[in-house]
Amino acid sequence: MIGNGIRSEEGHSALILQAIADGGLSFAAQWIHDVENIEEIAYAESLARVTDSDGIVHTAGTFVSLLEQQDRWFDLDLRMLDMVLSALAADATLVLGCNLSVASLSHPECFAGIVSRITRQPELTPRLVVEITETYPLTGAAIECVKMIRALGCRIAIDDFGSGFATPESLLQVATDIVKIDACFIRDNRPSREGRNSLSYIVGFAACFAPSVVVEGVETESQLEAARMAGATHVQGFLLSKPVSLTQLRRPEGTAGMRGVG
């Protein structure tokens, strides 16, 4: 059984890599909504998708770990950044978030490629939100890289805060514009003896470090209300909008922007 599992994983990895080589990499976009006025949009997160030769669409969760294991993560980050920048250049109304891993930021050659792409089109930086995904701890050279990207004019978001390596220490290391609370905290929101709940505590903590706090994974009206009561400024999740292609992306009535973020 283990051998079959390994072969299956290797086969899936080969399928994904071939699909990317054949131009099958794309992204879907999902809106981030203002918690008080859900028609008001902050930006859209760009979520990697790979379409294989059979037309099957694979979401990032099914292939990112495989690319990490084979040191192909860097190529994915650079390709995604290229696509996001192209989309921003083609539509002056878009504000997009692009995920960049700490691993990519820590890799000198990859980081040089990131900076080169961003500085080539400096007029796009006010509409680019760089979402830091912490598959490794945010330390050393990666911290300086994040500072440099922010100095170029991009906004910085810490993604999936509270899970994995996205720890409170991360917020102490770099100036951050946006903290995105991992979906596990809205799914398992526990009451405290003082009458508050675990979500309100982590949102309150994040708000000490960033003007905008996004609660991810909002799928029900009760979860939306919990995020609002916890003090979040923004929410993201299937209740409000699902990831769609750019051609399907339609901005709800309202203005784009994040409170407290220039």
C-alpha positions as CSV (number, residue, x, y, z in Angstrom):
1,M,0.0,0.0,0.0
2,I,2.8,2.4,0.8
3,G,4.6,1.6,-2.4
4,N,1.4,2.2,-4.4
5,G,0.9,5.5,-2.5
6,I,4.4,6.7,-3.4
7,R,4.0,5.7,-7.0
8,S,0.7,7.5,-7.1
9,E,2.2,10.6,-5.6
10,E,5.1,10.5,-8.1
11,G,2.6,10.1,-10.9
12,H,0.6,13.1,-9.7
13,S,3.7,15.2,-9.4
14,A,4.8,14.3,-12.9
15,L,1.3,15.2,-14.2
16,I,1.3,18.6,-12.5
17,L,4.9,19.4,-13.7
18,Q,4.0,18.5,-17.2
19,A,0.8,20.5,-17.1
20,I,2.7,23.6,-15.9
21,A,5.3,23.1,-18.6
22,D,2.5,22.9,-21.2
23,G,1.1,26.2,-20.0
24,G,-1.6,24.8,-17.7
25,L,-0.8,27.2,-14.8
26,S,-3.4,29.9,-14.2
27,F,-5.1,31.5,-11.2
28,A,-8.5,32.1,-9.8
29,A,-9.3,35.2,-7.8
30,Q,-11.4,35.5,-4.7
31,W,-12.6,38.8,-3.2
32,I,-11.7,40.1,0.2
33,H,-14.8,42.0,1.6
34,D,-15.2,44.8,4.1
35,V,-16.8,43.2,7.2
36,E,-19.2,46.1,7.8
37,N,-20.2,46.6,4.1
38,I,-19.7,43.4,2.2
39,E,-20.3,45.2,-1.1
40,E,-17.1,47.1,-0.5
41,I,-14.0,45.2,-1.8
42,A,-10.4,45.5,-0.6
43,Y,-8.7,43.3,-3.2
44,A,-8.8,39.8,-4.7
45,E,-6.4,37.0,-3.7
46,S,-4.8,35.1,-6.6
47,L,-5.1,31.3,-6.1
48,A,-2.9,29.0,-8.2
49,R,-4.7,26.5,-10.5
50,V,-3.2,23.9,-12.8
51,T,-5.2,22.4,-15.7
52,D,-3.9,19.0,-16.9
53,S,-4.1,17.4,-20.3
54,D,-7.4,15.9,-19.5
55,G,-8.9,19.3,-18.6
56,I,-9.0,18.5,-14.9
57,V,-8.3,21.6,-12.8
58,H,-6.1,21.1,-9.7
59,T,-6.2,23.5,-6.8
60,A,-3.0,24.6,-5.0
61,G,-3.7,22.4,-2.0
62,T,-3.2,19.3,-4.2
63,F,0.2,20.2,-5.7
64,V,2.0,22.9,-3.6
65,S,3.6,20.4,-1.2
66,L,4.8,18.3,-4.2
67,L,6.5,21.3,-5.7
68,E,8.1,22.1,-2.3
69,Q,9.5,18.6,-2.1
70,Q,11.1,18.9,-5.5
71,D,12.3,22.5,-5.1
72,R,9.9,23.7,-7.8
73,W,8.2,26.2,-5.5
74,F,10.4,29.0,-6.7
75,D,9.3,28.6,-10.3
76,L,5.7,28.6,-9.2
77,D,6.1,31.8,-7.3
78,L,7.8,33.6,-10.2
79,R,5.2,32.4,-12.7
80,M,2.4,33.4,-10.5
81,L,3.9,36.9,-10.0
82,D,4.3,37.2,-13.8
83,M,0.6,36.5,-14.3
84,V,-0.6,38.7,-11.5
85,L,1.5,41.7,-12.8
86,S,0.2,41.1,-16.3
87,A,-3.4,41.1,-15.0
88,L,-2.8,44.4,-13.1
89,A,-1.2,46.0,-16.2
90,A,-4.2,45.0,-18.3
91,D,-6.9,46.3,-15.9
92,A,-6.3,49.5,-14.0
93,T,-9.2,48.7,-11.7
94,L,-7.8,45.5,-10.2
95,V,-6.0,45.2,-6.9
96,L,-4.6,41.7,-6.5
97,G,-2.9,39.6,-3.8
98,C,0.0,37.3,-4.9
99,N,1.3,34.6,-2.6
100,L,5.1,34.5,-2.2
101,S,6.7,31.9,0.0
102,V,9.3,32.5,2.7
103,A,11.4,29.9,0.9
104,S,11.4,32.0,-2.3
105,L,12.2,35.2,-0.5
106,S,15.2,33.4,1.2
107,H,16.6,32.1,-2.1
108,P,18.9,34.8,-3.5
109,E,18.3,34.0,-7.2
110,C,14.5,33.8,-6.8
111,F,14.3,37.0,-4.7
112,A,16.4,38.8,-7.4
113,G,13.8,37.7,-9.9
114,I,10.9,38.9,-7.7
115,V,12.5,42.4,-7.3
116,S,13.3,42.6,-11.0
117,R,9.7,41.9,-11.9
118,I,8.3,44.4,-9.4
119,T,10.7,47.2,-10.2
120,R,10.1,46.8,-13.9
121,Q,6.6,48.1,-13.5
122,P,6.6,50.4,-10.4
123,E,3.3,51.9,-11.3
124,L,1.6,48.6,-10.4
125,T,3.0,48.3,-6.8
126,P,0.1,50.3,-5.1
127,R,-2.3,47.7,-6.5
128,L,-0.1,44.6,-5.5
129,V,-0.6,42.9,-2.2
130,V,2.2,40.4,-1.4
131,E,0.8,37.7,0.8
132,I,3.6,36.0,2.7
133,T,3.1,32.2,3.0
134,E,5.2,30.8,5.8
135,T,6.2,27.3,4.8
136,Y,9.4,28.1,6.6
137,P,10.0,30.5,9.6
138,L,10.3,34.1,8.6
139,T,13.8,34.9,9.8
140,G,17.1,36.4,8.6
141,A,17.4,37.3,5.0
142,A,13.7,36.7,4.4
143,I,12.8,39.5,6.9
144,E,15.0,42.0,5.0
145,C,13.4,40.8,1.7
146,V,9.9,41.6,3.0
147,K,11.1,45.0,4.1
148,M,12.5,45.7,0.7
149,I,9.3,44.6,-1.1
150,R,7.3,46.9,1.1
151,A,9.7,49.8,0.5
152,L,9.0,49.3,-3.2
153,G,5.4,50.3,-2.6
154,C,3.7,46.9,-2.2
155,R,1.4,46.1,0.7
156,I,2.4,43.2,2.9
157,A,0.0,40.6,4.2
158,I,0.8,37.7,6.5
159,D,-1.2,34.8,5.3
160,D,-2.8,32.0,7.4
161,F,-1.8,33.7,10.6
162,G,-1.9,31.4,13.6
163,S,-1.1,28.2,11.7
164,G,2.2,26.6,10.7
165,F,5.1,29.0,10.9
166,A,2.8,32.1,10.7
167,T,3.3,32.8,14.4
168,P,3.1,35.9,16.6
169,E,6.8,36.3,16.2
170,S,6.3,37.0,12.5
171,L,4.4,40.2,13.4
172,L,7.2,41.3,15.6
173,Q,9.7,41.0,12.8
174,V,8.3,43.1,10.0
175,A,5.9,46.0,9.4
176,T,2.7,44.5,8.1
177,D,-0.3,46.1,6.4
178,I,-2.7,43.1,6.6
179,V,-3.0,40.0,8.8
180,K,-5.1,37.2,7.5
181,I,-6.4,34.9,10.3
182,D,-6.3,31.2,9.3
183,A,-9.7,29.6,8.7
184,C,-9.2,27.2,11.6
185,F,-10.0,29.9,14.0
186,I,-13.5,30.7,12.5
187,R,-14.3,26.9,12.2
188,D,-13.3,26.2,15.9
189,N,-14.2,29.4,17.7
190,R,-14.1,28.6,21.4
191,P,-15.7,30.6,24.2
192,S,-13.7,31.9,27.2
193,R,-14.7,32.2,30.8
194,E,-14.7,36.0,30.4
195,G,-17.5,35.8,27.9
196,R,-15.3,36.4,24.8
197,N,-14.1,33.8,22.3
198,S,-10.8,32.6,20.8
199,L,-11.4,34.4,17.5
200,S,-11.8,37.8,19.2
201,Y,-8.5,37.3,21.1
202,I,-6.4,36.4,18.0
203,V,-8.1,39.2,15.9
204,G,-7.4,41.7,18.7
205,F,-3.7,40.6,18.9
206,A,-3.3,40.9,15.1
207,A,-4.9,44.4,15.2
208,C,-2.0,45.6,17.3
209,F,0.3,45.0,14.4
210,A,-1.7,45.8,11.2
211,P,-4.5,48.2,10.4
212,S,-6.4,45.5,8.4
213,V,-7.3,42.1,9.8
214,V,-9.0,39.5,7.5
215,V,-10.8,36.4,8.8
216,E,-10.5,33.6,6.2
217,G,-12.8,30.7,5.6
218,V,-16.2,32.5,6.3
219,E,-18.8,30.1,5.0
220,T,-21.9,30.9,7.1
221,E,-23.9,33.9,8.3
222,S,-23.0,33.1,11.9
223,Q,-19.3,33.0,11.0
224,L,-19.6,36.4,9.3
225,E,-21.3,37.8,12.4
226,A,-18.6,36.2,14.6
227,A,-15.8,37.9,12.5
228,R,-17.6,41.2,12.8
229,M,-18.1,40.9,16.5
230,A,-14.4,39.9,16.9
231,G,-13.3,43.2,15.4
232,A,-12.1,42.0,12.0
233,T,-12.0,44.7,9.3
234,H,-12.4,42.2,6.4
235,V,-13.5,38.7,5.6
236,Q,-12.9,36.1,2.9
237,G,-14.8,33.0,2.1
238,F,-17.4,31.1,0.1
239,L,-20.3,32.7,1.8
240,L,-19.5,36.0,0.1
241,S,-17.6,35.0,-3.1
242,K,-16.0,31.9,-4.6
243,P,-12.7,31.8,-6.5
244,V,-13.4,32.5,-10.2
245,S,-11.3,33.3,-13.3
246,L,-10.5,36.9,-14.0
247,T,-13.0,36.9,-16.9
248,Q,-15.7,35.9,-14.4
249,L,-14.6,38.4,-11.7
250,R,-17.1,41.1,-11.3
251,R,-16.7,43.8,-8.6
252,P,-19.8,44.3,-6.5
253,E,-21.1,47.8,-6.2
254,G,-18.9,49.9,-3.9
255,T,-15.4,51.2,-3.7
256,A,-12.1,49.3,-3.4
257,G,-9.8,50.0,-0.5
258,M,-8.7,48.9,3.0
259,R,-9.5,51.0,6.0
260,G,-6.3,52.3,7.5
261,V,-4.1,51.3,4.5
262,G,-3.0,53.9,2.0
